[in-house]
Amino acid sequence: MNYFLWILVVLILLVIFRVIKGPTIWDRVLAFNLISHKFIIFIVIFASIESTTFLLDLAIIYALFGFLGEIFLIMFLADRVRGGKEE
Amino acid sequence: MIEIISNVIISIGIFFLIIGVFGIYKFKDFYRRLLVSSKVDTVGAITILIGVIIRHGFSFFSAKTLLILALILILNPLTAHILLRTAYVSGHLLENEDNKKGD
């Protein structure tokens, strides 16, 4: 059961490498989205191994606020990348 | 017995995640990467969370996991759509015949 966590850690490291390497800024935002998604699954599996229910609240809150943070990040990037020129 | 079943289901979900990460490195264009990875990740999350629910049977734990499953089902496609639309609107060109570069 523990090796699931190790596989997830390796996957997260691979996606972190994609954040560093990503040519455009949008690849980085996409990779960041995938990292937070995998981290939620990591928490759920870890909570299932320890079978403690309060860890799942962590995953719920992290899912919600991660989503919020990303929306504001994307809105900020949209203005900055376009350089403020209106179509 | 239930332990084995849930382990098999969770490993299938992990396999989906591996395909998602592989998809990121295989495709060269941002849009193809997003298309593959967001879909495969959502499916992987569904499989893993169902495996966890089976493992814990009928309890508060699986009720919370069901809530997380619903959240992921709603939030992940939404994030992918917002990301895609903003990238396209703010001038991240699609790679097509006339502009081969696409970035």
N, CA and C atoms of all chains as a GROMACS GRO file, in nm:
protein
  570
    1MET      N    1   0.084  -0.119   0.000
    1MET     CA    2   0.000   0.000   0.000
    1MET      C    3   0.088   0.125   0.000
    2ASN      N    4   0.210   0.111   0.060
    2ASN     CA    5   0.294   0.229   0.070
    2ASN      C    6   0.356   0.265  -0.064
    3TYR      N    7   0.375   0.162  -0.149
    3TYR     CA    8   0.444   0.196  -0.274
    3TYR      C    9   0.358   0.287  -0.360
    4PHE      N   10   0.225   0.294  -0.342
    4PHE     CA   11   0.146   0.391  -0.416
    4PHE      C   12   0.198   0.531  -0.392
    5LEU      N   13   0.230   0.559  -0.262
    5LEU     CA   14   0.277   0.695  -0.229
    5LEU      C   15   0.408   0.724  -0.301
    6TRP      N   16   0.496   0.623  -0.305
    6TRP     CA   17   0.626   0.650  -0.369
    6TRP      C   18   0.608   0.675  -0.518
    7ILE      N   19   0.515   0.601  -0.580
    7ILE     CA   20   0.492   0.626  -0.724
    7ILE      C   21   0.441   0.768  -0.744
    8LEU      N   22   0.351   0.811  -0.654
    8LEU     CA   23   0.296   0.947  -0.668
    8LEU      C   24   0.405   1.051  -0.649
    9VAL      N   25   0.497   1.026  -0.556
    9VAL     CA   26   0.605   1.124  -0.536
    9VAL      C   27   0.689   1.135  -0.662
   10VAL      N   28   0.717   1.020  -0.726
   10VAL     CA   29   0.797   1.024  -0.850
   10VAL      C   30   0.721   1.102  -0.956
   11LEU      N   31   0.589   1.078  -0.966
   11LEU     CA   32   0.510   1.149  -1.068
   11LEU      C   33   0.515   1.299  -1.043
   12ILE      N   34   0.504   1.338  -0.915
   12ILE     CA   35   0.504   1.482  -0.885
   12ILE      C   36   0.639   1.542  -0.924
   13LEU      N   37   0.747   1.467  -0.898
   13LEU     CA   38   0.880   1.520  -0.936
   13LEU      C   39   0.890   1.538  -1.086
   14LEU      N   40   0.833   1.440  -1.161
   14LEU     CA   41   0.838   1.452  -1.308
   14LEU      C   42   0.762   1.575  -1.353
   15VAL      N   43   0.647   1.602  -1.288
   15VAL     CA   44   0.568   1.719  -1.332
   15VAL      C   45   0.640   1.846  -1.290
   16ILE      N   46   0.709   1.843  -1.176
   16ILE     CA   47   0.786   1.962  -1.136
   16ILE      C   48   0.893   1.991  -1.240
   17PHE      N   49   0.951   1.884  -1.296
   17PHE     CA   50   1.052   1.906  -1.400
   17PHE      C   51   0.988   1.972  -1.521
   18ARG      N   52   0.862   1.935  -1.550
   18ARG     CA   53   0.792   1.999  -1.661
   18ARG      C   54   0.766   2.146  -1.629
   19VAL      N   55   0.743   2.182  -1.503
   19VAL     CA   56   0.724   2.324  -1.469
   19VAL      C   57   0.851   2.400  -1.504
   20ILE      N   58   0.967   2.344  -1.471
   20ILE     CA   59   1.093   2.415  -1.496
   20ILE      C   60   1.118   2.425  -1.645
   21LYS      N   61   1.088   2.314  -1.717
   21LYS     CA   62   1.130   2.309  -1.857
   21LYS      C   63   1.029   2.377  -1.948
   22GLY      N   64   0.901   2.385  -1.905
   22GLY     CA   65   0.793   2.426  -1.994
   22GLY      C   66   0.827   2.549  -2.075
   23PRO      N   67   0.818   2.544  -2.211
   23PRO     CA   68   0.858   2.661  -2.290
   23PRO      C   69   0.773   2.784  -2.258
   24THR      N   70   0.641   2.769  -2.267
   24THR     CA   71   0.560   2.890  -2.247
   24THR      C   72   0.508   2.892  -2.104
   25ILE      N   73   0.455   3.008  -2.066
   25ILE     CA   74   0.410   3.023  -1.929
   25ILE      C   75   0.285   2.939  -1.904
   26TRP      N   76   0.209   2.913  -2.014
   26TRP     CA   77   0.086   2.837  -1.994
   26TRP      C   78   0.117   2.692  -1.959
   27ASP      N   79   0.233   2.637  -2.012
   27ASP     CA   80   0.269   2.501  -1.972
   27ASP      C   81   0.296   2.495  -1.823
   28ARG      N   82   0.353   2.604  -1.773
   28ARG     CA   83   0.386   2.602  -1.628
   28ARG      C   84   0.258   2.602  -1.547
   29VAL      N   85   0.158   2.680  -1.589
   29VAL     CA   86   0.034   2.683  -1.513
   29VAL      C   87  -0.034   2.546  -1.519
   30LEU      N   88  -0.028   2.485  -1.638
   30LEU     CA   89  -0.087   2.351  -1.652
   30LEU      C   90  -0.017   2.252  -1.561
   31ALA      N   91   0.118   2.257  -1.558
   31ALA     CA   92   0.191   2.162  -1.474
   31ALA      C   93   0.160   2.188  -1.327
   32PHE      N   94   0.144   2.315  -1.290
   32PHE     CA   95   0.111   2.347  -1.151
   32PHE      C   96  -0.025   2.288  -1.115
   33ASN      N   97  -0.119   2.296  -1.212
   33ASN     CA   98  -0.252   2.238  -1.189
   33ASN      C   99  -0.241   2.089  -1.165
   34LEU      N  100  -0.155   2.022  -1.243
   34LEU     CA  101  -0.143   1.876  -1.228
   34LEU      C  102  -0.078   1.840  -1.096
   35ILE      N  103   0.018   1.922  -1.052
   35ILE     CA  104   0.084   1.893  -0.924
   35ILE      C  105  -0.017   1.898  -0.812
   36SER      N  106  -0.100   2.005  -0.809
   36SER     CA  107  -0.196   2.014  -0.698
   36SER      C  108  -0.297   1.901  -0.706
   37HIS      N  109  -0.330   1.859  -0.830
   37HIS     CA  110  -0.426   1.750  -0.845
   37HIS      C  111  -0.368   1.621  -0.789
   38LYS      N  112  -0.241   1.594  -0.822
   38LYS     CA  113  -0.178   1.471  -0.772
   38LYS      C  114  -0.158   1.477  -0.622
   39PHE      N  115  -0.136   1.598  -0.571
   39PHE     CA  116  -0.113   1.609  -0.428
   39PHE      C  117  -0.242   1.577  -0.350
   40ILE      N  118  -0.358   1.614  -0.408
   40ILE     CA  119  -0.484   1.579  -0.342
   40ILE      C  120  -0.497   1.428  -0.333
   41ILE      N  121  -0.464   1.359  -0.443
   41ILE     CA  122  -0.475   1.214  -0.443
   41ILE      C  123  -0.376   1.154  -0.345
   42PHE      N  124  -0.258   1.217  -0.334
   42PHE     CA  125  -0.158   1.170  -0.238
   42PHE      C  126  -0.214   1.176  -0.096
   43ILE      N  127  -0.282   1.287  -0.065
   43ILE     CA  128  -0.338   1.302   0.071
   43ILE      C  129  -0.444   1.198   0.096
   44VAL      N  130  -0.529   1.172  -0.006
   44VAL     CA  131  -0.639   1.077   0.014
   44VAL      C  132  -0.582   0.937   0.038
   45ILE      N  133  -0.482   0.898  -0.040
   45ILE     CA  134  -0.426   0.763  -0.021
   45ILE      C  135  -0.356   0.754   0.115
   46PHE      N  136  -0.286   0.861   0.152
   46PHE     CA  137  -0.217   0.860   0.282
   46PHE      C  138  -0.319   0.850   0.396
   47ALA      N  139  -0.431   0.924   0.382
   47ALA     CA  140  -0.534   0.917   0.486
   47ALA      C  141  -0.596   0.777   0.488
   48SER      N  142  -0.606   0.714   0.371
   48SER     CA  143  -0.666   0.580   0.369
   48SER      C  144  -0.573   0.480   0.435
   49ILE      N  145  -0.440   0.500   0.422
   49ILE     CA  146  -0.347   0.406   0.488
   49ILE      C  147  -0.355   0.424   0.639
   50GLU      N  148  -0.351   0.553   0.683
   50GLU     CA  149  -0.356   0.578   0.828
   50GLU      C  150  -0.499   0.560   0.881
   51SER      N  151  -0.594   0.556   0.789
   51SER     CA  152  -0.738   0.550   0.818
   51SER      C  153  -0.777   0.654   0.923
   52THR      N  154  -0.730   0.780   0.900
   52THR     CA  155  -0.773   0.891   0.987
   52THR      C  156  -0.857   0.984   0.901
   53THR      N  157  -0.979   1.013   0.949
   53THR     CA  158  -1.072   1.085   0.861
   53THR      C  159  -1.042   1.235   0.856
   54PHE      N  160  -0.973   1.291   0.961
   54PHE     CA  161  -0.959   1.438   0.958
   54PHE      C  162  -0.862   1.483   0.850
   55LEU      N  163  -0.779   1.389   0.797
   55LEU     CA  164  -0.688   1.431   0.690
   55LEU      C  165  -0.765   1.464   0.563
   56LEU      N  166  -0.881   1.402   0.547
   56LEU     CA  167  -0.957   1.426   0.424
   56LEU      C  168  -1.006   1.569   0.417
   57ASP      N  169  -1.032   1.632   0.535
   57ASP     CA  170  -1.071   1.775   0.532
   57ASP      C  171  -0.960   1.856   0.467
   58LEU      N  172  -0.836   1.815   0.496
   58LEU     CA  173  -0.722   1.884   0.434
   58LEU      C  174  -0.733   1.878   0.282
   59ALA      N  175  -0.768   1.758   0.230
   59ALA     CA  176  -0.774   1.744   0.085
   59ALA      C  177  -0.887   1.828   0.028
   60ILE      N  178  -1.000   1.832   0.100
   60ILE     CA  179  -1.113   1.912   0.049
   60ILE      C  180  -1.074   2.058   0.041
   61ILE      N  181  -1.014   2.110   0.150
   61ILE     CA  182  -0.980   2.253   0.152
   61ILE      C  183  -0.873   2.283   0.049
   62TYR      N  184  -0.778   2.188   0.036
   62TYR     CA  185  -0.671   2.212  -0.061
   62TYR      C  186  -0.726   2.215  -0.202
   63ALA      N  187  -0.826   2.126  -0.231
   63ALA     CA  188  -0.887   2.125  -0.365
   63ALA      C  189  -0.955   2.259  -0.392
   64LEU      N  190  -1.030   2.309  -0.294
   64LEU     CA  191  -1.105   2.433  -0.317
   64LEU      C  192  -1.010   2.552  -0.334
   65PHE      N  193  -0.917   2.565  -0.238
   65PHE     CA  194  -0.832   2.686  -0.245
   65PHE      C  195  -0.732   2.676  -0.358
   66GLY      N  196  -0.690   2.551  -0.393
   66GLY     CA  197  -0.601   2.539  -0.508
   66GLY      C  198  -0.669   2.584  -0.634
   67PHE      N  199  -0.796   2.549  -0.644
   67PHE     CA  200  -0.873   2.591  -0.762
   67PHE      C  201  -0.885   2.742  -0.765
   68LEU      N  202  -0.917   2.802  -0.647
   68LEU     CA  203  -0.932   2.949  -0.642
   68LEU      C  204  -0.801   3.016  -0.679
   69GLY      N  205  -0.692   2.967  -0.618
   69GLY     CA  206  -0.563   3.030  -0.646
   69GLY      C  207  -0.529   3.026  -0.793
   70GLU      N  208  -0.564   2.914  -0.855
   70GLU     CA  209  -0.530   2.902  -0.998
   70GLU      C  210  -0.611   2.998  -1.081
   71ILE      N  211  -0.738   3.016  -1.046
   71ILE     CA  212  -0.822   3.106  -1.126
   71ILE      C  213  -0.763   3.247  -1.121
   72PHE      N  214  -0.723   3.291  -1.001
   72PHE     CA  215  -0.667   3.427  -0.993
   72PHE      C  216  -0.534   3.433  -1.063
   73LEU      N  217  -0.455   3.325  -1.055
   73LEU     CA  218  -0.326   3.325  -1.127
   73LEU      C  219  -0.350   3.339  -1.276
   74ILE      N  220  -0.450   3.265  -1.328
   74ILE     CA  221  -0.475   3.268  -1.472
   74ILE      C  222  -0.526   3.405  -1.513
   75MET      N  223  -0.613   3.464  -1.428
   75MET     CA  224  -0.664   3.599  -1.463
   75MET      C  225  -0.550   3.699  -1.466
   76PHE      N  226  -0.456   3.687  -1.367
   76PHE     CA  227  -0.343   3.780  -1.364
   76PHE      C  228  -0.258   3.760  -1.488
   77LEU      N  229  -0.234   3.633  -1.522
   77LEU     CA  230  -0.146   3.607  -1.637
   77LEU      C  231  -0.209   3.657  -1.765
   78ALA      N  232  -0.342   3.644  -1.777
   78ALA     CA  233  -0.407   3.682  -1.903
   78ALA      C  234  -0.376   3.827  -1.933
   79ASP      N  235  -0.386   3.916  -1.833
   79ASP     CA  236  -0.358   4.058  -1.862
   79ASP      C  237  -0.211   4.077  -1.891
   80ARG      N  238  -0.126   4.013  -1.812
   80ARG     CA  239   0.017   4.044  -1.823
   80ARG      C  240   0.070   3.995  -1.957
   81VAL      N  241   0.025   3.872  -2.002
   81VAL     CA  242   0.081   3.817  -2.126
   81VAL      C  243   0.033   3.900  -2.243
   82ARG      N  244  -0.097   3.943  -2.241
   82ARG     CA  245  -0.145   4.018  -2.357
   82ARG      C  246  -0.084   4.158  -2.359
   83GLY      N  247  -0.027   4.202  -2.248
   83GLY     CA  248   0.039   4.332  -2.246
   83GLY      C  249  -0.061   4.445  -2.254
   84GLY      N  250  -0.187   4.415  -2.221
   84GLY     CA  251  -0.284   4.523  -2.206
   84GLY      C  252  -0.335   4.575  -2.339
   85LYS      N  253  -0.294   4.518  -2.455
   85LYS     CA  254  -0.346   4.570  -2.581
   85LYS      C  255  -0.481   4.503  -2.609
   86GLU      N  256  -0.583   4.582  -2.632
   86GLU     CA  257  -0.716   4.525  -2.653
   86GLU      C  258  -0.730   4.482  -2.798
   87GLU      N  259  -0.796   4.367  -2.820
   87GLU     CA  260  -0.816   4.323  -2.960
   87GLU      C  261  -0.903   4.424  -3.035
   88MET      N  262  -0.990  -0.994   0.124
   88MET     CA  263  -1.042  -1.001  -0.012
   88MET      C  264  -1.068  -0.859  -0.064
   89ILE      N  265  -1.137  -0.777   0.020
   89ILE     CA  266  -1.166  -0.640  -0.022
   89ILE      C  267  -1.036  -0.565  -0.039
   90GLU      N  268  -0.939  -0.596   0.047
   90GLU     CA  269  -0.808  -0.529   0.039
   90GLU      C  270  -0.746  -0.547  -0.100
   91ILE      N  271  -0.755  -0.671  -0.151
   91ILE     CA  272  -0.692  -0.700  -0.281
   91ILE      C  273  -0.763  -0.625  -0.391
   92ILE      N  274  -0.898  -0.627  -0.385
   92ILE     CA  275  -0.975  -0.559  -0.491
   92ILE      C  276  -0.940  -0.411  -0.493
   93SER      N  277  -0.939  -0.350  -0.374
   93SER     CA  278  -0.915  -0.204  -0.372
   93SER      C  279  -0.772  -0.174  -0.416
   94ASN      N  280  -0.678  -0.263  -0.380
   94ASN     CA  281  -0.541  -0.240  -0.426
   94ASN      C  282  -0.532  -0.244  -0.577
   95VAL      N  283  -0.603  -0.340  -0.638
   95VAL     CA  284  -0.599  -0.350  -0.785
   95VAL      C  285  -0.659  -0.225  -0.848
   96ILE      N  286  -0.772  -0.178  -0.793
   96ILE     CA  287  -0.838  -0.060  -0.853
   96ILE      C  288  -0.749   0.062  -0.837
   97ILE      N  289  -0.686   0.077  -0.719
   97ILE     CA  290  -0.601   0.195  -0.699
   97ILE      C  291  -0.482   0.189  -0.792
   98SER      N  292  -0.428   0.069  -0.816
   98SER     CA  293  -0.311   0.061  -0.905
   98SER      C  294  -0.351   0.093  -1.049
   99ILE      N  295  -0.476   0.058  -1.086
   99ILE     CA  296  -0.522   0.099  -1.220
   99ILE      C  297  -0.528   0.250  -1.229
  100GLY      N  298  -0.577   0.314  -1.121
  100GLY     CA  299  -0.584   0.462  -1.121
  100GLY      C  300  -0.446   0.524  -1.131
  101ILE      N  301  -0.350   0.464  -1.057
  101ILE     CA  302  -0.212   0.516  -1.063
  101ILE      C  303  -0.159   0.501  -1.205
  102PHE      N  304  -0.196   0.391  -1.272
  102PHE     CA  305  -0.151   0.370  -1.410
  102PHE      C  306  -0.204   0.481  -1.499
  103PHE      N  307  -0.330   0.524  -1.475
  103PHE     CA  308  -0.383   0.636  -1.554
  103PHE      C  309  -0.300   0.760  -1.531
  104LEU      N  310  -0.261   0.784  -1.404
  104LEU     CA  311  -0.182   0.905  -1.377
  104LEU      C  312  -0.049   0.899  -1.449
  105ILE      N  313   0.010   0.777  -1.455
  105ILE     CA  314   0.140   0.764  -1.525
  105ILE      C  315   0.122   0.799  -1.672
  106ILE      N  316   0.010   0.755  -1.730
  106ILE     CA  317  -0.017   0.790  -1.871
  106ILE      C  318  -0.030   0.940  -1.884
  107GLY      N  319  -0.093   1.006  -1.785
  107GLY     CA  320  -0.108   1.151  -1.791
  107GLY      C  321   0.028   1.219  -1.794
  108VAL      N  322   0.117   1.175  -1.707
  108VAL     CA  323   0.250   1.238  -1.703
  108VAL      C  324   0.325   1.209  -1.832
  109PHE      N  325   0.309   1.086  -1.883
  109PHE     CA  326   0.374   1.053  -2.011
  109PHE      C  327   0.321   1.143  -2.122
  110GLY      N  328   0.188   1.173  -2.116
  110GLY     CA  329   0.128   1.257  -2.219
  110GLY      C  330   0.189   1.396  -2.218
  111ILE      N  331   0.225   1.446  -2.098
  111ILE     CA  332   0.283   1.580  -2.091
  111ILE      C  333   0.413   1.584  -2.170
  112TYR      N  334   0.494   1.480  -2.157
  112TYR     CA  335   0.627   1.487  -2.220
  112TYR      C  336   0.622   1.451  -2.366
  113LYS      N  337   0.517   1.374  -2.406
  113LYS     CA  338   0.518   1.328  -2.544
  113LYS      C  339   0.474   1.441  -2.638
  114PHE      N  340   0.370   1.517  -2.597
  114PHE     CA  341   0.315   1.614  -2.692
  114PHE      C  342   0.394   1.743  -2.684
  115LYS      N  343   0.414   1.805  -2.799
  115LYS     CA  344   0.501   1.922  -2.806
  115LYS      C  345   0.423   2.052  -2.790
  116ASP      N  346   0.293   2.048  -2.817
  116ASP     CA  347   0.217   2.173  -2.818
  116ASP      C  348   0.138   2.182  -2.689
  117PHE      N  349   0.119   2.307  -2.642
  117PHE     CA  350   0.051   2.326  -2.513
  117PHE      C  351  -0.090   2.266  -2.516
  118TYR      N  352  -0.162   2.290  -2.628
  118TYR     CA  353  -0.302   2.251  -2.630
  118TYR      C  354  -0.317   2.100  -2.624
  119ARG      N  355  -0.229   2.028  -2.696
  119ARG     CA  356  -0.242   1.881  -2.692
  119ARG      C  357  -0.210   1.831  -2.552
  120ARG      N  358  -0.110   1.895  -2.492
  120ARG     CA  359  -0.073   1.852  -2.355
  120ARG      C  360  -0.191   1.868  -2.261
  121LEU      N  361  -0.255   1.986  -2.269
  121LEU     CA  362  -0.366   2.011  -2.177
  121LEU      C  363  -0.479   1.914  -2.203
  122LEU      N  364  -0.506   1.888  -2.334
  122LEU     CA  365  -0.618   1.800  -2.369
  122LEU      C  366  -0.599   1.664  -2.304
  123VAL      N  367  -0.478   1.610  -2.316
  123VAL     CA  368  -0.455   1.475  -2.267
  123VAL      C  369  -0.454   1.473  -2.116
  124SER      N  370  -0.370   1.561  -2.057
  124SER     CA  371  -0.340   1.540  -1.915
  124SER      C  372  -0.461   1.569  -1.828
  125SER      N  373  -0.542   1.669  -1.862
  125SER     CA  374  -0.654   1.699  -1.771
  125SER      C  375  -0.756   1.587  -1.773
  126LYS      N  376  -0.780   1.531  -1.893
  126LYS     CA  377  -0.880   1.423  -1.899
  126LYS      C  378  -0.832   1.300  -1.824
  127VAL      N  379  -0.705   1.261  -1.853
  127VAL     CA  380  -0.657   1.136  -1.796
  127VAL      C  381  -0.644   1.149  -1.645
  128ASP      N  382  -0.608   1.270  -1.599
  128ASP     CA  383  -0.596   1.288  -1.454
  128ASP      C  384  -0.730   1.272  -1.386
  129THR      N  385  -0.836   1.330  -1.447
  129THR     CA  386  -0.967   1.318  -1.384
  129THR      C  387  -1.009   1.172  -1.375
  130VAL      N  388  -0.985   1.097  -1.483
  130VAL     CA  389  -1.023   0.955  -1.481
  130VAL      C  390  -0.942   0.880  -1.377
  131GLY      N  391  -0.812   0.914  -1.369
  131GLY     CA  392  -0.729   0.848  -1.268
  131GLY      C  393  -0.778   0.877  -1.128
  132ALA      N  394  -0.819   1.002  -1.105
  132ALA     CA  395  -0.867   1.039  -0.972
  132ALA      C  396  -0.995   0.962  -0.940
  133ILE      N  397  -1.084   0.948  -1.039
  133ILE     CA  398  -1.209   0.874  -1.014
  133ILE      C  399  -1.177   0.732  -0.973
  134THR      N  400  -1.087   0.668  -1.049
  134THR     CA  401  -1.057   0.526  -1.020
  134THR      C  402  -0.997   0.511  -0.882
  135ILE      N  403  -0.901   0.600  -0.849
  135ILE     CA  404  -0.833   0.585  -0.720
  135ILE      C  405  -0.932   0.606  -0.606
  136LEU      N  406  -1.017   0.710  -0.620
  136LEU     CA  407  -1.107   0.739  -0.509
  136LEU      C  408  -1.211   0.629  -0.493
  137ILE      N  409  -1.253   0.569  -0.604
  137ILE     CA  410  -1.348   0.458  -0.591
  137ILE      C  411  -1.280   0.340  -0.521
  138GLY      N  412  -1.151   0.319  -0.554
  138GLY     CA  413  -1.077   0.212  -0.485
  138GLY      C  414  -1.070   0.239  -0.335
  139VAL      N  415  -1.046   0.367  -0.298
  139VAL     CA  416  -1.039   0.399  -0.155
  139VAL      C  417  -1.174   0.379  -0.090
  140ILE      N  418  -1.281   0.417  -0.161
  140ILE     CA  419  -1.416   0.401  -0.104
  140ILE      C  420  -1.445   0.253  -0.080
  141ILE      N  421  -1.407   0.170  -0.178
  141ILE     CA  422  -1.433   0.025  -0.161
  141ILE      C  423  -1.356  -0.027  -0.042
  142ARG      N  424  -1.233   0.026  -0.026
  142ARG     CA  425  -1.148  -0.025   0.082
  142ARG      C  426  -1.212   0.006   0.217
  143HIS      N  427  -1.282   0.120   0.229
  143HIS     CA  428  -1.332   0.160   0.360
  143HIS      C  429  -1.480   0.130   0.377
  144GLY      N  430  -1.542   0.071   0.276
  144GLY     CA  431  -1.681   0.028   0.295
  144GLY      C  432  -1.773   0.144   0.327
  145PHE      N  433  -1.870   0.120   0.418
  145PHE     CA  434  -1.974   0.219   0.443
  145PHE      C  435  -1.940   0.293   0.572
  146SER      N  436  -1.875   0.413   0.558
  146SER     CA  437  -1.835   0.484   0.682
  146SER      C  438  -1.821   0.631   0.649
  147PHE      N  439  -1.786   0.711   0.751
  147PHE     CA  440  -1.767   0.855   0.729
  147PHE      C  441  -1.653   0.878   0.632
  148PHE      N  442  -1.554   0.788   0.639
  148PHE     CA  443  -1.435   0.807   0.555
  148PHE      C  444  -1.474   0.805   0.408
  149SER      N  445  -1.557   0.703   0.372
  149SER     CA  446  -1.592   0.695   0.229
  149SER      C  447  -1.690   0.805   0.193
  150ALA      N  448  -1.767   0.857   0.291
  150ALA     CA  449  -1.855   0.970   0.258
  150ALA      C  450  -1.771   1.092   0.221
  151LYS      N  451  -1.665   1.116   0.300
  151LYS     CA  452  -1.578   1.231   0.268
  151LYS      C  453  -1.506   1.210   0.137
  152THR      N  454  -1.464   1.085   0.113
  152THR     CA  455  -1.395   1.058  -0.014
  152THR      C  456  -1.489   1.082  -0.131
  153LEU      N  457  -1.616   1.049  -0.112
  153LEU     CA  458  -1.714   1.075  -0.217
  153LEU      C  459  -1.726   1.225  -0.243
  154LEU      N  460  -1.720   1.303  -0.133
  154LEU     CA  461  -1.727   1.450  -0.151
  154LEU      C  462  -1.607   1.498  -0.230
  155ILE      N  463  -1.488   1.444  -0.198
  155ILE     CA  464  -1.368   1.485  -0.271
  155ILE      C  465  -1.380   1.445  -0.417
  156LEU      N  466  -1.437   1.327  -0.440
  156LEU     CA  467  -1.456   1.280  -0.579
  156LEU      C  468  -1.545   1.378  -0.654
  157ALA      N  469  -1.654   1.422  -0.589
  157ALA     CA  470  -1.745   1.516  -0.657
  157ALA      C  471  -1.671   1.647  -0.685
  158LEU      N  472  -1.592   1.692  -0.587
  158LEU     CA  473  -1.518   1.818  -0.605
  158LEU      C  474  -1.425   1.808  -0.724
  159ILE      N  475  -1.350   1.696  -0.730
  159ILE     CA  476  -1.252   1.683  -0.838
  159ILE      C  477  -1.323   1.677  -0.972
  160LEU      N  478  -1.439   1.607  -0.973
  160LEU     CA  479  -1.514   1.597  -1.100
  160LEU      C  480  -1.557   1.733  -1.148
  161ILE      N  481  -1.590   1.824  -1.054
  161ILE     CA  482  -1.636   1.957  -1.096
  161ILE      C  483  -1.518   2.046  -1.128
  162LEU      N  484  -1.416   2.045  -1.040
  162LEU     CA  485  -1.314   2.151  -1.049
  162LEU      C  486  -1.213   2.125  -1.161
  163ASN      N  487  -1.178   1.999  -1.182
  163ASN     CA  488  -1.068   1.975  -1.275
  163ASN      C  489  -1.104   2.013  -1.418
  164PRO      N  490  -1.217   1.965  -1.474
  164PRO     CA  491  -1.251   2.009  -1.609
  164PRO      C  492  -1.270   2.160  -1.618
  165LEU      N  493  -1.322   2.218  -1.510
  165LEU     CA  494  -1.344   2.363  -1.513
  165LEU      C  495  -1.211   2.436  -1.525
  166THR      N  496  -1.113   2.392  -1.445
  166THR     CA  497  -0.981   2.458  -1.452
  166THR      C  498  -0.921   2.442  -1.590
  167ALA      N  499  -0.934   2.321  -1.646
  167ALA     CA  500  -0.875   2.299  -1.779
  167ALA      C  501  -0.941   2.390  -1.882
  168HIS      N  502  -1.075   2.406  -1.871
  168HIS     CA  503  -1.144   2.492  -1.968
  168HIS      C  504  -1.099   2.637  -1.954
  169ILE      N  505  -1.092   2.684  -1.829
  169ILE     CA  506  -1.054   2.824  -1.808
  169ILE      C  507  -0.913   2.848  -1.859
  170LEU      N  508  -0.825   2.752  -1.830
  170LEU     CA  509  -0.685   2.767  -1.874
  170LEU      C  510  -0.678   2.773  -2.026
  171LEU      N  511  -0.754   2.679  -2.090
  171LEU     CA  512  -0.749   2.672  -2.236
  171LEU      C  513  -0.802   2.801  -2.298
  172ARG      N  514  -0.914   2.847  -2.247
  172ARG     CA  515  -0.978   2.964  -2.308
  172ARG      C  516  -0.890   3.087  -2.290
  173THR      N  517  -0.836   3.104  -2.169
  173THR     CA  518  -0.753   3.223  -2.145
  173THR      C  519  -0.628   3.220  -2.230
  174ALA      N  520  -0.569   3.098  -2.241
  174ALA     CA  521  -0.447   3.089  -2.323
  174ALA      C  522  -0.479   3.127  -2.467
  175TYR      N  523  -0.594   3.080  -2.516
  175TYR     CA  524  -0.626   3.108  -2.656
  175TYR      C  525  -0.661   3.254  -2.676
  176VAL      N  526  -0.741   3.310  -2.583
  176VAL     CA  527  -0.784   3.449  -2.599
  176VAL      C  528  -0.663   3.542  -2.590
  177SER      N  529  -0.569   3.510  -2.500
  177SER     CA  530  -0.457   3.604  -2.481
  177SER      C  531  -0.345   3.574  -2.578
  178GLY      N  532  -0.377   3.513  -2.693
  178GLY     CA  533  -0.282   3.516  -2.802
  178GLY      C  534  -0.182   3.403  -2.805
  179HIS      N  535  -0.213   3.288  -2.743
  179HIS     CA  536  -0.122   3.174  -2.757
  179HIS      C  537  -0.166   3.098  -2.881
  180LEU      N  538  -0.091   3.117  -2.994
  180LEU     CA  539  -0.145   3.073  -3.122
  180LEU      C  540  -0.152   2.922  -3.131
  181LEU      N  541  -0.258   2.875  -3.200
  181LEU     CA  542  -0.266   2.732  -3.231
  181LEU      C  543  -0.164   2.702  -3.340
  182GLU      N  544  -0.103   2.582  -3.333
  182GLU     CA  545  -0.006   2.545  -3.438
  182GLU      C  546  -0.086   2.488  -3.555
  183ASN      N  547  -0.096   2.566  -3.666
  183ASN     CA  548  -0.170   2.514  -3.782
  183ASN      C  549  -0.088   2.540  -3.908
  184GLU      N  550  -0.152   2.536  -4.025
  184GLU     CA  551  -0.074   2.534  -4.149
  184GLU      C  552   0.009   2.661  -4.160
  185ASP      N  553  -0.055   2.779  -4.132
  185ASP     CA  554   0.020   2.899  -4.172
  185ASP      C  555   0.128   2.933  -4.070
  186ASN      N  556   0.106   2.900  -3.938
  186ASN     CA  557   0.220   2.935  -3.851
  186ASN      C  558   0.270   2.806  -3.787
  187LYS      N  559   0.369   2.750  -3.841
  187LYS     CA  560   0.417   2.618  -3.799
  187LYS      C  561   0.463   2.624  -3.653
  188LYS      N  562   0.510   2.743  -3.605
  188LYS     CA  563   0.574   2.744  -3.473
  188LYS      C  564   0.471   2.719  -3.364
  189GLY      N  565   0.362   2.796  -3.367
  189GLY     CA  566   0.254   2.769  -3.273
  189GLY      C  567   0.279   2.821  -3.133
  190ASP      N  568   0.390   2.884  -3.105
  190ASP     CA  569   0.410   2.933  -2.966
  190ASP      C  570   0.403   3.083  -2.959
   0.00000   0.00000   0.00000
